[in-house]
Amino acid sequence: MDGALPLSYRSLARIPGLRRVMAAALLGRVGGQMFSVAMVLFALERFHSPTVAGVVVFASILPGIAVSPLAGALLDRIGRAPLIMVDFSIAAIANALVVVLGYAGILNPGLLIAIAALSSLTYPLSGAGIRTLFPLIVPRHLWDRANAVDSVTYVVAAVIGAPLAGTIAGLIGRPEALVATAVVYLVAALSLLGTALPTPTRVAAGSALHDAWQGFAYLLRNQTLRGLAASISILNVASGVLIVGLPILVIDRLHANVAFVGLLWALSALSGGLGAVVAGHYGTHERERGLIVTGMAVTAAALAVLTVAPNMFVAALAVLVYGGAGGPIDIAMFSMRQRRTDPAWYGRAFAVSMSLNYSGSPLGSAAAGPLIGAGLAIALGVATGFSLGAALLARVLLPAPAARDSEPRSPSDDSPAGSN
């Protein structure tokens, strides 16, 4: 199969089921971007509390990270498409439920936080489920290009989702923005209906909890996944600090309009998408570690420039470089994880790996408040230090290019086999 399709982006359109998967991924990510904006605006309007809004966002992330090993076990047991549709459907119901309870007059902060937390429990089913489908349905020689297109869907979602939710909330109303988010999630679920996608070939033995533990143990034994978890999570601490710090930089230090915050994030997303497409075009095989380390170092340089940025032009240039460095990091990370993971473990290993990688972001955002209280330059300087630390960890912990790709093999129920 690998030699049947030319090495080009156009070949991706000829892979059965891939367009439907990409459409579902795009819609789900647009829904996620809309949710983060619509829910914060709704909480601020209804409860007039930034603290409640922040806790809601945190609650919409942390439980999903905690249960990711179990979600990965279910993906390997049941199959991807049905579980992805379940997550999108639950997300749609959660958004609609908030609106209904709000109109009924019984919604309080505790209930809103609980709904956000419960809906997050199924997020790894779609987050990891979609990611594990690519190496299963895409020929190996097209993995970099598929990963690049997948990365571009994040860019499109960032450029479309947040502004769409903000526009609806401003022109029509905050509850209506949540309703629109529910509709997007529902369409995302329906887009996979009837799609023929791979089902697990592994016969489930033992409990799902046992499988979940094995997924975590597999990551610890796999040098590549372990190195990615350490370095990418540290990099995402810097990202979490920037999420809080960038608006303060723009508004308080540079005295620019709040609209520029959204424009800078859009600029970062667009440059990241371009970087991903270029990396996907030239390929990452045997260059993954170098791309990741270099990208992290460039990210640190961009954050250092932001720390001392005297005007919006310099800030925009730094954000442009920051986003552009992220694209090659993503493609190299995705491809390295695919190549160094036994296919029988895609669901469990990817779910745990993705959650651990992302765990640094909410931690960074939580720490950003006290850091910024000590000084914005201190907060951005700490973020710069975390990016440099991530580059050093990646250089030391990730396997050298000479390391061989993982070969398919049947995992033992008792002893997870890692590829180092």
N, C-alpha and C positions, 0 to 999 in steps of 0.2 A: 504493500500500500504506500510505503514511504516514497517510492519512486514513481508513483502513478500521477501525482500532481506536481506541476512546476513550482519552483521556489519563488512564490510571489503572493502579494496580498490578495490578488484576484482569486487565487486558488481556494481561499477560505470560503468563498461563496458557494463552492461546489461540494462542500462537506455536508452530508445529510444531517439535519437537525441543528447545525451550528448557528444559522441565522435566527432561529427561534430562541436558542439559548442566549445569544447576544441581545436580542430584543428584550427578553425577560430580565437580563442583567441590567440593561440600561434603564428600564422602567423601575425596577426595584431600587436602583441607586438614585434615580430622580426622586422617588418617594422618600428615601432616606434623607436626602438634602432638604426636601420640603418639610419633613417631620421636624428636623432640628430647628428650623426657623419658625414654623407655624406653632409648634408646641411652646417654644420660649415666648413668643408674642402673646399667645393665649394665656399662659401663666402670668405674665406681667400685667396684662389687662385685667384679669379676673382677681388676682391676689395681690397685685401691686408690690411684689417681692422678688428682687433679683435672686435672693437666696433660694426661694422655692423653684424658680426657673432653673437655676444651676443644679439643684438636687435632682430635678426631673431629668435633665440631660444626663447626669451621672448615673441615675437609676436605669436609664434606657441603654446603658452600655455595660456596666459591671456584671449584672447577673448572667448575661450572655457569655461573657468571658469565663465566668466560673463554671458553667455547664458545658463548655465547648468539648471536653473529652467525651461526654455522653452523646452529644450531638454527632460527633464524628463516628462513634460506634454505630449509631442508628443509620447514618449514611452508608456505611459499609454493609449493613444488614438488610436494609429495606430498599435502598435505591435513592437516587438523587431527585428526580423530577417530582415525585409525589411529596417529598418532604420540603422541597423548595416552595411548592404551591401552598403547603400548609403554613409555612412562615409568612408568605405574602398575604395569605388570607387572614391570619391572626393579626398582622399589622393593620390591615384594613379595618377589621372589627374593633381594634383598640382605639383607633382614631375616631371612628363613628361613635363608640361607646362614650368617649369623653364629651363629645358634642351632645349626645342624648342626656347624659347625666347633668351636664351644664344647664341645658334648657329645663330639666326637671327641678333644678334648684338644690340638688343633693350632693353636688361635687364639692369636695374640700381638698386642701393640699395633700393630705395623707392618701386619699383615694386616687388622686391624679398620679402621685408618685408610685403607688402600688400598680396602677394600670401600666405605667411606663416600664416598671420593673418586670412585670409578668410578660409583657409583649416582647421584651428583650430576650427572654429565655429561649425563644425559637430562632433568633437571628442567625446563629452559626449554621443552621440548616440551609439557609440560602447563601450566606457569605462563603462558607466552605464548600457547600454543595455545588455552586456554580463553578468555583475555581477548580474543583476536582474533575469536572466534566471535560475540561479542555484537553488534558493529556489522554483521556479515554477515547475521545472522538476525533481528535486532530492528529494527523501523522506527525511523527517526532520531528521531521525536518521543518515543519511549519509551526512548531511551538512558539518560537520567538515572535513570529508575526501575529499569531493568535493572542499571545500575551499583550502585544502592543495594542491591538484593537481593543482588547478587554480594558487596558489602561485608559484608552481614549474614552471609553464609556464613562469612566469616573470624571473625566474632564467635562464631557457634555453634561453630565448630571450636575456638576458643580456650577456650570455656567447657566443652566436652565432652572434647576430645582429651587435653589434658594431665592433667586429673583422672582420666580413664579409665585412661590408661597408668600413672599413679601408683598407682591403686587395685589394678590387676591385679598390678603389680610388688610391692606391699606384702602383698597377701593370698595370692597364688599364687606369684609368682616373677618375677625379671627376665627370664629367657629367654621365659617365657610372655607377658610384655608385648610382646616383639618379635614373637612368633607372632601375637598379636592385631593388631598393626600391619600385618603382612603380609596378614592376612585382609581388613582394611579396604581396603588398596590393591588387592587382587585384586577385591573387590566393586566398587570404583570403576572398574576397567578393564572389568569385565563390564557395568556399567551403560550403557556407550555401544555395546555390541554391537548391530549391526543398526540403529543410528540413522541416518536420512538427514540428512546435514549437507552444507553447501556444499563443493565441491571447487575447487581452483585453476582459474581460467580462463586464467591466463597460461601460455604455452608456454615451458618452461625452455630457456634457451640458455646455453651456456658451462658452467663448472664451478660446483659448489655453493660452493666457496671464493671464487670471484669474486662470486657473489651475496652471500655473507656480508660481504665487504668493501664491496660497494655498500650493504648495509643500514647499516653503520657510517657510510659517507660520507653517506648520506641523512640520518641523524640530525644530523651535523655541519652540513649545509646547511639544515636545517629549524629555523627560529628557535624554534618552540614546543618541539620535542623537545630541542633544545640547552639551552633555558632550564630545562626541567623536570629534565634530567639534572644540571645544575649545582645548582639550588636544592634539589631533593628529596634528592639524595645528601648534601648538607651537613646537611639536617634529620635524615637517618637516622644521621648520626654521633652526634647527640645521643641518638637512640633507642638506639643501641648502647651508649653510656655508661650510660644508665638501666637497661638490662637487667642489667648487673652491679652498678650502684650501688644500685638499689632494695632488693634483699635485705639489703645491708649497712646501709642506712638503717634498715630495719625491725628488724633483729636487733641490730645493735651500738649504734645511737644511741637508738632508741625502745624497745629491750628488749622487743619483742613476739614472739609465737610465729611460727615459720617459716610456719605455715599462712596468716598474714596476707599474706605475699608473693603467694601464689596468689589470695587474695581481692582484693587490690588490682589485679592484672592482669585478673581477671575483671571488676572494676568498670570499668576502663579500656576493656575490649573492649565491654561493654554500652553505655557512654555513647557510644563511637565508633559503634556500630551505630545507636543512636538518632539521632545527628547525621547519619549517612549517609542514613537514611530521610527525615528532615526536608529535607535538601538535595535529595534526589531528588524529593520531592513538589513543592517550590517551583521546581525547575529551576535550572540553572547557566548557561544560554546567555547569552553576553556579560557574565557576572558571574564567570567562572572565575578570572581573575587576582585580583580583589578577595577572593574567598573563600579562595584559597590564601594570599595575603599576610596577611590577617587571622587565618586559622587558625594560621599559623606564629608570628605575634606573640603570640597567646593561648597557644600551646604554650610559648614562652619565658617568659611570665609564670607559667605553672604550674610550670615547672622552677625558676624563681627562688623561688617559695614553698616548694617541696620542699627547696631548699638550706638554708632556715632553719626548716623545720617543727619545732615544739616537741613535738608529740604526734601520735598516730595519727589523730585527727579531722582535723587540718589536712592531714596527709599524704594521707588518703583524699579530702578535698575537692580537693586539687591534682591527684591522679591522675584524679579524675572530670572535671575541666576539661581535663586533658591529653588524655584519650581522646576527650572530646566534640569538641575542636578538630580531631582527626584525621579524623573522619567527613566533614565538608564538604571538607577538603583532598583526600581520596581521590576523592570524587565529582567535584569540579571538575577534578582532574588526569586522571581516566579520560576524562571527557567531552571535555576540551580536546584530549587526545591523539587521540581518535577523530575529532574534527571537523577537526583540522589535519593529518591523515595521509592521503595518497592510498591508497584501498582496495587498490590493487595491491601496496602495500608493507606491509600490516598485519603479516604474519608477521615479516619481517626487521626492520622499524622497531620493532615492539612488543617483540620479544625483546631487542634491544639496549637500548631505552629502559628496560624493566623491570629489567634487570640492572644498568645504570648507576645507576638510581635507588636500588636496594637496596644497592649496593656500600658505601655509607657505614656500614651497620649493623655488619658484621663488623669494619670498621676501627675503629669507635667502641668496640666490645667489646674489641678487642685493646689499644686505648690506655687503656681504663678502669683496668686493673690498676696501671700506673705512676701514673696520675693520682690514684687512690684512695690509693695509697701516700703521696702528698704531702698528702692530706687529702680527706675525702669532700666537704666544702664546695667545695674547689677543683675536683673532678671535676664536680660538679653545676653549678658556676658556668661551667665550660668548656662544658658541654652547653647551658646557657642562652645563652651567646654564639654557639654554632653555630646555634641556632634563630633568633636575631635576624639573624645573617648570612644564613641561608636566606631570611628574609623580605625582606631588602634585595635579594638576588640575584633573587628572583622578581619584585619590583617593577621592577627595572631590565631584566631579560632577557626576561621573558615578553611576548608581543605585547599591545598595547592591545586593549580590547574591540572597537574598530572594525575590527580585522583580520578579513578574510573567511575563512570556512571553506574547507578544501581541497576542490577539485572533482576528481571522478574523472578520471583520464587514464592513458594507457598509458605506463609508464616506458620510457625508452630503456635498452638493455642497456649502453650506454657512459657515460651521464650521468644519475645519479639526480637527479630533479627534486624540489625541496623547496618546501613551502608556507610562506611567511613571514607 
